[in-house]
């Protein structure tokens, strides 16, 4: 059963409790109406070629009745129960009568602004504006240092010369998820708080220095599958998520193979302008900007595994498109070096012979160049807003506002003055959701004001339309 309320805090549970007891603070129990003035939250990344960073949220509080969140008020039942506590932010869908999670994480800092211009008869201020500044699970993983003897394999299994660090052994076939399971177990993250697809490569044995970040080890495992395209992010439920390459190449097939919306609640959304809404019953977008830019071109890339032997072979790991370089200049991919890829593993369903780690990582470079060697339209601004529940557009708009998440796909249909515009053709007008930025403010008794900015990248940038890898036919993800 889902929780009820915009903002809920686990006042009496620790940061790693998987199913905490939530207390609603927006107009329920001890908390008066207007106690919560709204919240902002964001997660994901701006573009495909960026690394996902810690998601953040800010909750705006008006504490003007009983000093419930006064840090010096020891008589408050919530005294010393804010910093570090778990927090859950939700959005209400008035059409379906459902509360949908948007962010779950921890309260990182609490900041206070005392309004001295509004005072009572004794000259005391009567309002404190408070901000709860929150972070998602990436922050916890970044701050967790791997400790020898407490993380990695048991000391008796360490190879010579590695006892001064944290050692993870080579994985078995298709076990990027196995490495993730090991790291999450060392950190103490419950299995219900992360989702790890299998991946399609084995990982090399690797040693980390004492107190090196758990997030670093997780990024290494993810990048070994295919940098930028194998995705590591925090979903709207607050869970750490790893998706392998095929969730990007063929998301509908992988979603069908997973077969459980609790693991991946994938959507292929159809959005558009007013004409498209009338014609196709699409979700109405309020703002669209796009560009063609040289900065998004990739026409040369180098990618190689760690411990190359001999290192002089690096020049064999470069893939370039001379035609694109001649036309647009030299545009290299971001670094994809020293990956801990051990070897690829393709099961018999893929019908493809196993190749070594050098060919595997070379194909990473090949895929990125083939996908991004030519200019194409990249959406730079995409905004959606509230409509009244009685509006004929309400069902599609509210479903989108409350459920869209990183790793979904948008198909966009928007006209262009006296031109063609985006016609809704697929895959040309399909875009992969990379990030979200949500603003929620109480508006009416039955629904909120919502402004949602969605960051996307062209679907074809992360797809495998050039058949560099075997097609997905089930199995590893």
N, C-alpha and C positions, 0 to 999 in steps of 0.2 A: 504494500500500500504506500502510495506516495505521500510525502509530507505536505502540509498546508501552510502557505505563507510566503511572502516575498523574501524575508531575511530571517534566518534561523541560526542560532549559536548553540554549540555544545558546551555549556558552562561547566559541566562537571566531569568531562571526559578528556583524556590525554590526546596528543596529536595523532597517534597511530591507531586509535580505536576505530575498527572498521564500520561498526554500526552504532554510532553514538546516540545519546538521547538529545533530541533537538528541542530548543525552546524558541517559539516564535516571538519576535520583538516588534513587529509592525501591527500594533493595534490589537493585542491579545494579552490576557493575563495581567501582569503588573504594568504592562506598557500601554500608554495612552495613544489615542489616535494622533497622527502627525509626528509620532516619535521618530519614525523613519521618513526622511525627506526624499529618498530615492537612492539609486546606486548606479555606478558605472563598472563595467568589467570588459576585459579583453583577453583573448588567448590566440595562440597560433603564431603565424609569421606573415610578413607582407607579401613575399614572392617565393617562388619555387627555389631560387638559388640562395636563400637565406637559411640560417640555422634558427630553429625555434628556441625562443628564450622563455623565461618564467612568465606565466600569465599573472595578471594583477586585477584587483578590484578595489573600489572605494565605496564605502557605505556612508551616507550623510545622515547624521543624527541630530535631533533637536531635544536636548535634555533640559527641560524647563519646569518640571513639576516636582520631582522628588530627589533629584541628584542621583539617579539610579546608576549612572556610569561615572560618577565623581570618583577619581582615583584615591581621594583622601577620606571618602565616606565609608567608614568601616561598618556602619549599620546597614548599608545596602546589601541585599542578598547576592549581588553580583560583584562585590568588592574583590579585587584581585583575580577576576575570572574572565578577563578579556584577552590580554596579550598572550599569543600562542594558542588560543583556543580554535577549534574547527568552526568554520562558517559555511553556510549553504545559502546561495542566492537563487531565487526562482522567479518565473514569469507565468502569469495566469493567462490561459487561453479561454476567453469568455464564450467562444462558440462551442468548444468541446467540454467546457467546465472541468479543466485539468490544469494542475500546476506542473510546470516543466522545469527541471533543474537547468541552470545556466552557468554556474560556477560553484566549485567547492574547493576550499583550501584552508588556510590558517590566517588568523589576524596577526599581522606582522608588527604594526605600530598603531597606537591610538593618539591622535593629535586633538588638542582642545583650543577653541577660540572663544574667550569669555567676552560677551557683549556688555560693555559698561554703559552704553547709552540707554539701555532699558533696565530700570531699577524699580524695586518695590519701595514701600513707605519708609523702610529703614535704610534706604540707599544701597541695598544689595542687588547685584546683577540677577536678572530673572531668566536669562537664557544662556546656555552653553551650546555652541555649535561644535559637534564632534565628528571627526572622520575616522572610520575604521579602515585602515590601509591593509589590504590582504594580498597574499601570494598563493600560488597553486603548488602542487606537489614537486614541481621542478626545483623550487627553492629549497625544499627539505632535502632532496637528493643531491643538490649542489653543495649543501652545507654538511653532508654526511661524509666524513673522511674514512676511507677503507683502512682498517687496522689489522696488521699482521697477527695471526692467531685467532682473530674474530671474524675475518672475511677471507674468502677464497678457500682453497683446499686445505686439508689438515696438514700440519707441519711434517708428518712422517712421509707424505706423498710429494714433497717439494723436490724439484730437480736440483742438482748441485749449483751453488752460487745464487740461489733465489730466496734464501731464507730471510733476507732483509727486506722483503716486500710482501705484497699480496699477489698470490699466483692463482690464475684460472687456467685449467687445462684445456687442450684442444677439444672442441665439441664433436659430437656424433653427427651424422648426416642430418641436414635440415633442422639444425638446432640453434639458430640465433635465439629462439625462445628459451632454450635451455640455459644459455648464458644469462639472459635476463632474469630467469627464475632464480639462478644462483645469487645474483646481485641483489635482487629484491628480498630474498631470504636473509641475506647478510644485513640489509638495512632494517628489516623487520616490517616490511610492507605486506599487509594481508593480500592473499590472492584475489580477493574481490575488488581490490583497489588498483588493479592494473590489468591490461589486456595485451597479450603478446602473441602475434601471429608467428608462424613457424620460421619464416625466412627460407631462403633457397641456397644457402652456402654453409659450409663448415667454417668454424673460426679457429684461428691459430691460438696456441697457448700464449698467454701474455702475463707479464708481471707489472704491477703498479707500485709506485713508491708509497711508503707509509703516509696515510692521511690524504692520498689523492682522492678526488671527488668520485662518489658513486655515479654521478651524472656523466662524468667523463668516460667511465667504463661502459655505460649504457650507450653513449654516443658512438663509441668505437664499434660496438656490436652492430648498431643500426647502420653505420656507414659501410661496414663490410658487405652488407647486402646490396647496396647501390646508393652512393651518396646523393642527397637531396630528394631522390625519388622514393626510396624506402623512408617512410615517414615516422617520426617520433614526436609526439605532441601530447597535450592534456585535453581530453574531451570535456564537454559541458557537464558531465557527471563528476568531474574532478579526478578522473582516472588517468594514470600514465598509459599511453597507447603506443604500441609499435605495429606498423603495417609493413609487410614485405612488398617487393616490387609488383607482384601481380594484383594487389589491391589497387594499384595505380594504373597498371596496364589494362586491366579488365575488371573494374570494380563490381559490375553487376554479376559476373560469373563467380567471383570470389564471395560476394555477399550470399548468393544462392548456395554456395558450398558450405559457408559457415552456418547458415540456416538458423541463426538465433539472434534476434534483434537486441537481446540483452548484451551480446558480445559486440555487435556492430549494427547500429540502427541506421543503415545507409539509405539516403534519398537521392533521387535524380530529380531536381526541381526545374520547373519551367517558369521563367520570369519574363516580363516585358513591359512595354509602354502601354498607354491607354488603349490604342488600337488593338494590340495583341491580347490585352485583357478581355476585351469584348469578343474578339474573334476566337480565341483559344482558351479562355478561362485561366489565364496565367496569373501568377503573383505579380502585383503591380510594383514596379520599382519607381522611386522618386528622383533618383539622380544617377546618371551614368556618364563617366568620362573614360576615354581610352586614348592610347598613344601608340605610335610606332617609334621605336628608339633603337639607336645603335647599341646602347648600353645593355640591351637584353640579348644581343647576338652572342653566340658561341660557335666559333669556327675552328678552334684548335683546343685540344684537351690532352692532358697527360694523366694517366692513372696507373698506379702500380701497388703491389702488396708490400708489406713490411718484409725485411730481411731478403731483399732481392739478391740472387746469386747467379752470375756476378753482377755487381751494381752497374756495370757498363751497359747492361741491357736496357737501361731506362729509355734510351732513344727508340727502342722497339715498342714502347708503351704509349706512343704519341699517335693520336688520330687527328687529321686536319682535312679541311675541305678547301683546296686551292682556289676554286671558283669563287667561293664566298670571300676568301681573303683578298683576292684581286678586286672584287667589287666593293667591299666595305672596310677593308683593312683587317688587321690582326686583332681578334677578340678572344682571348683565352678564357677557359672555364676557371672557376675558383679551384684551389688546390684539392686534389684527390689522391693523396700520397700516403704511403706507409699504412695502407689498409690492412686490417688483421684477417682478411679473407684467406682461408686455408685452401679450399677447393670448392667448386660448385658441385651440387648433387642434383641430378635430374632423374626422377624415377622413370619406370618403363612407360608410364602413361604419356610422358612428354616425347618419347621416342627419339631422344637426342643423345649422342655419345657424350660421356664426361670429358671435359677439357680441363686443363690445369689452371692454377690461380693467375698465371700471367695472361692467358687468353681471356679469362673471365674478367679481370680488371681492365684489360684493353677494351673489351666490349662496353664497359661503363663509359669510357671516353667516346667510343664510336656512337653510342646511343645519344649522348648529350649533344654532340656536334650535329648529327643528322636531324635532331629535333629542333635545334635553334640556330641553324646556319643562315636562315633567311628571315628578314623582318616580317613581323605579323602584329596584329592588334593585341595589345595587352591592356586590360581594364585597370584603370588607376583609381576609380571611385565608383562605388556601387552602394546605394542607400535605399533603405526601406523604412516605412513609418506606419504608425497605428491607423486603423480605420475603426469606426464604430461597429459593434457586434451586429447591428441591424443592416449594415451596408451589404450589398450583394457580393462584394469582393471579400467579405470578412473571413469566410472559411479558409480560403487559400492563403490570405495574408497572415492570419493568426497562426495557422499551422506552420508557415515558414518562419515567422518571427520567433516562435517558441521552440522549434525543433531543428532548424538548420545547424550544422556543426562542421568542424574541420573534417575533411575527407569526403564530404558530399560533392555532388556535381550540379552546376547550374547551366541550363540551356537558355541563352539570352536572345530575345527577339525585339529589336528596336529599329524604328525607321530612321532615315537620314533625309534632310531637306533636299528634294529633287534628286535623290540618289538611291543607293541600295540599302545601306545600313547593315545591321546584323539581322539575318533572315531566319534565324533559328535552325539553320542547317547543322547537321551533326556529322563529324566532330568539329567542324570549323568554328561553330558558335557555342561550343561546350567549354566550360571553365571549372577548374577544380578549386574547391574552397580551401584556402590556406589559413585564414584567420578570421576572427570576428571582433567587433567592438560594439558593445551594447550600452545604451543609456536608457534607464528606466526611471520614470517619475510618476507618482500617484496623480491620476487625472480625474477619473470618475469613480463612483462606488463600485462599478462593475468591471472596470478595465483601466489600464495604465497608459500613459504616454510612453511610446517606445520609439527610439531611433536606432537602427541597426546598420552599421557599415560592415560590408563583407569584403575581405581581401581575397582575390582569386588570381590564378594563373591559367593560361591557355591549356586546355586538356591535352592538346597534342604535344606540348613540351614534355609531359611526363608519361605519355603513352609509348607504345612500341609499334607504331604504324609501319616501321621499316623492317620488322621481323628480325631484329638483331638477336633476340632470345627466342626460345621455343614458345609457341602459343600455350596459353593456360588451358588445361583440360581437367582440372581438379587436382586434389592433393595439396602439396605444400603451398603456403600463401606468403 
